[in-house]
Amino acid sequence: MRRSVATFPKRTEAELAQGLLASAGIAAWVVADDAGGAFPFAFSGGAQVLVEERDLEAAAKVLAGKTDQT
């Protein structure tokens, strides 16, 4: 099951977070009601970044800038 780890005002910000998670080895998906990026505004609550439930804690740490290496 996928769960939301973060919400961003724009798709581009969510995609940056998705890339950061990917670099940490965590698969993530961006979900936004913005017509595929055609309307990059927060019409419906922004863009969510989803991860598998088993990765939720690790993903939250990565996005917060907290890893075992720091």
C-alpha positions, 0 to 999 in steps of 0.5 A: 500500500502506498502512503503520502510522505509529503505534500508540496504546493507544485508538481515540480517541487514534488518531483524534486523530492521524488528524485531525492528519494530515488537517489536514496533507493526509495521508489516514489510516485507523484500524485497531483490534480494539475492536468499532468502539469499543465496547470502547475498551481495548487488547485486541489491541495498540491502534489503528494509524494507517495511511497510504499508503506514499508518505506514511509519512515525512511522516506520521511527521514530523507526528506527531512535531511536526516539519514544514518550518515549524518 
